[in-house]
Amino acid sequence: MTDIQESVVNASPVVVQESAVPARPAHKLLFQSVQKWDGQAGGGVPPTAVEFVSNRHRPFARGLARALSVYLRALVEIEPAPAREMLCEQLGESFTPGSLSVAIKVESQPSPTFVRIDASIAATCLDLLLGGSGEKPLDRPELTDVDVQILSEMSRMVAQELQIAWHEFNLRVQADPIVGKIARRMIPATGRVLILDFKMKLGENEGNISLLLNPSLVEWMSKSADVPVLAATSSPDATMSKEFGDALSNMSVSAELVLPPMRVAIRELLELAPNSVLKLPLRADQPAHFMVGGREIFSALPARNGRWRAAKIEQSITTTSSDSRRSELQ
């Protein structure tokens, strides 16, 4: 056994780092250097995995906004915010007694996923469910067991929208609403979490709905969708094999035709019934956005192709114009 191989056997677990070493034959060069792995250090979740998971939860935000708007009989707006990572030991402070926490038990995952709803949003929802207007939410320094029971249907909706967003992963979820102090006891002592923040606006009140994902779940989702988690290096002259190109072209990705954001009067929503028509504040010839993997690729119009729904492509949307439009909406 060579010295390099012996080092690999004795170090567990390990990560590989590049360093300058004398040139050796390719068949003998196993690793360039080896060091002990530290779970608290490093970059955490790979950027490609973060981008994939963030985009995958954009439909979750839209679906939850629609469901809550109907349930609360008030206009709810939810917009995704940039993802961030945090050490588990720093999470306890964010689980305040007035916030609503939902432990999402995910099938095949040892640790639950948490959904944290800010105290300002929880109080406004509670006021609306108790018959108030939501303009002056109840001052609740701490949610009672009765409050949590009243908000339990909201927790079920969160779990339901996650179930829909995760349908391609065949994951089953179960929601368990809890208060902040209990949630703090369920947080692992060490490690990291990926936090997906969603800015929620309910009337004049704003706050965050945060989805706390374990890195193991993020990695599992990425691998299930064949998302590369490491930057691959290749020669500029490298060409794609025909077999790989055919396999890549047969892969399916999430796509949707989305109308531009708009505002609709609550009274018009309350008057909706089966077979009723809601007039939207958009011109009939104004194109929608054809999105692939959460990114705007084309502007398109709804169309029909035989017995199938279709999208008539108008023009491509560059990354620059897409980002600037998204910035204006935020």
N, C-alpha and C positions, 0 to 999 in steps of 0.2 A: 504493500500500500504506500502510495506517495505521500509526501508531507501535506500537500494540498488536500488530498482525499481524506487524510486523517483529521485535518482541521474541520472538514465538513461534517464528519461523523461526530466529533466532540462538541460542536456548537449547535444547539437546538433551542428554539427555532432560529433561523438566520435570514438575513436579507443580503442581496448582492449589490455592491457599489463599484463603479468604475474607478480605476486608478491606473497610473502609469506603471507598466511592468515590462520587463524585457520581452522581446518577441520570442514566441515559442511555436512549435508546430500546432496547428489547429486541433488535431486529434488529442493532444495532451493537455491543452489549456482548458480546464474545467471551469474555474472561477478566477477572477482577478484579485479579489480580496473578500474576506469574510469577517463579519462582526456580529455581536449579540444583538438580537432584536429587542427594541423597547416599544411597548404598546402605546406609551404616552407621547412618544416623540414622532417625528416624521410628518409627512403631509396629510396623513389620514386617508379619507376616501378619495380615490383617483378622480381628477376633473371630468373625465369622460363619463364615469358612473354618476357623478353629481348632476351633470347636464342631462343625462338620460332620465334619471329619476325625477328631476325637476320638471322636465317637459311632460313626463308621463302623468303628472298630477295636475296639470292645467285643466283637463276635463273634470277632475274632482272639484276644483274651485267653482267652475260654472254650474256643475250639477248641484252642488251644495247650496249655491246662491239661489237657484230656482226652487229647490225643495224648501228652504227656509222662508223664502218670500211667500210661498203659498201657505205654509204652516203658521207663520207669525202674522200673515195678512198685512205685511209691510214690505217695502222695497229693501232688499238686501243686496249689496254689492260686495263681491269678493275678488280681489286681484292678487296674483302671486307676487311675492317679493323675493329678492335674492336668497339663495340657500346659504347656510353657514354651519360650521362645526363648533361643538362645544364639549369640554370635558365634563364627564358625569358629575364630578365633584362640585362643579359650578352650577348645576341645574337646580339644586334645592331652593335657591333664592327666588327663582322664577315661579315656583308653585306656591302662590300666595293663598291664604285661606279664602279669599273672595273669588278666586278663579275656579273655573270648572275644569276638571281633568277627567279624561276618558281613557281608560286602559283598554286597548284593542288587543285581544288575544288572537294571535295569528297561528293558524295551523302549521305544524312542523317547525315553528320557531320557539326556542326555549324562553325568551324574554318578550314581554308585551311591547307593543308600540303605543306611545302616548299621544293623545291629542289634547292640547292645552288651550282653553278659551279664556281670554283676558277677563278680569273682573268687570271692566266697563261694559263689555259685550254681554257677559252672563247676567249682569244686573238689568240691562235694558230688555233682554229676552224675557227675564223673569217678570218684569213689570208688564210687558205686553201680554204674557200668558195669564196674568192675574187680572186682566181687564183694563190696565192702564194705557196711556197713549205712548209711552216710551220716551217722551220728551224729558221727563224728570225721573230717571231710573231710581229704584229703591237703593238706599244706602246700606249695603250689606258688607260689613267688615269681614264677615265669615259666613259662608253658605251653610245653612242648616240641613239636616237630613231631609226635611220636607222640601226645601228648595231643590235639592239634588233630585228628589223624586219627580218634581214638577218639570225639571229640565231633562229627565231621562229620555223622553221621546226625541229631543234634540240630539242626544248622544246616539240614539239608534239610527237617526238619519245620517250622522257622520259616518258610522260604521257601514251603512248601506251604500253610501257614495264611494267609500273606499273599496267595498266589495266590487262595485261596478268598475272602478278604475283599475283594479287588480285582476280583472276577469281573465286576462291572457296568461296570468301566472297560476291560475287554478288555486288561489288561496281562499280559505274560509276564515272569516273573522267573526268575533263576538265582542260586543261592547259592554263595558262595566263602568258606569259613571262613579267617580270618586272625588273627594275633596283634596285640597292641596297637601295637608299633613299626611294623609295616607299615601299619596303619590310619592312623597319624598322618601318614604320607607321602602318603596319598590324600586328606586333608582339604584343601579349597580354602583359599587363604591369606586370603581376605576373604569377607564375606557373612554370612548367618545361616542357621540351621537350626531347624526346629520339632522339639522333642523330646517324644515321647509315652512317658511312663514307665509301667511296669507292675510293681507290687509282687508278687514271687514268693516264696511260702513253700514250702519243701521240708523236711519234718520240723521240726527246731528251727532251721533255718538260713533266713535271709531275705536278700533282695537285690533288685536291680532288673534288669528287662529293658527296655532303652531303644531305641525306634525313632526314628532320626534322619532326618527328611524334608527335602528341599530345598524352599524356598518355591515354586520353579517347579512341582514335582510337586503341592504342596498347591493351588496356583492352578489347575493343570490338572484336578485331581480336582473342585474346586469348580465350575469352568466346565462340566465334563462333566455334572454333576448339576444345572446351572442354579441353583447357590446364589449369591445376591447377595453381592458382596464389599464393597459400599459402602452406607452408610446412606442410604436414599432419603427425601427430604422430600416431603410431600404435604399438601394442604389437608385440614382436618377434614371438609370437605363433599365431598371427592372420592369418586366412586363407581366401582366396578369394572365395566368393560364386560362385556357378556354373553359376547363372544367370548373375552376373557381368562379369565373365570370358568369357561367350559366347558373351555378348554385346561388350566387349573389343576386342575380336578376329575378330568381324565383322566390326570394324572401319577401315576406309581407311586412308592411309597416303601418302604423296607425295614421289614418287620414280623415279629415273632416272639413266640411264646408260651413264656415262660421260667418254669421252676419256681424257687421260692425257694432260696437257697443252703442247703446241708445238708452234714453230715459222714457219711461212710460208712466202715465198717471196711475196712482193706486186705484182710483175709482174705476178705471177701465179694466184693471185686473180683477177687481171684485165682481164686475158684471159678467165675467166670462162664464160660459156654459157650453156644453157639447154643441157642436155645429155653429157656434158663434165665430165671427171674424174680428180679429184684432188688427186695427189699422196701425201700422208702425210708422214712426217719423222718418222713413227712408223712401227715396224715390224708387220706383219699380225697376229702373235701369241702373241703379247703383249696385256695383258688384259686391259680392261677399269675398271672404278670404279663404282660399284653399290651403289648408295647413297640413303639413306632413311632419309627424313627430313633434308637434307643438310649435313648429316654425312656419311662418307665412311664406309660401313659395310662389303662388299665383293669385291674381284677382280673377274671380270666376262668377258666372251666373248659373243659378239652378236651371237644369234642362231635363229633357226626357229623351231616352234612346230606346224606342220600342216599349217594352213593359218595364224597363229599368229606369231608375233615377240616374241623372248624369250631371256633370259639371262642365259648362262651356267655358274654356279658358280664355280670358281676355288678354292678360299680359303678365309677364313675370315680375316678381317683387324682389328687388335687390335687398341684400342684408342691411345696407345703410338706411334705405328708406323705411324698411320694416322696423328697425331699431328706433329711428326717430319718431315714427308714429306711435310706437309703444311707449316711448318716453313722454309724449304729449298726453296720452291717456292716463298715465300714472301721475 
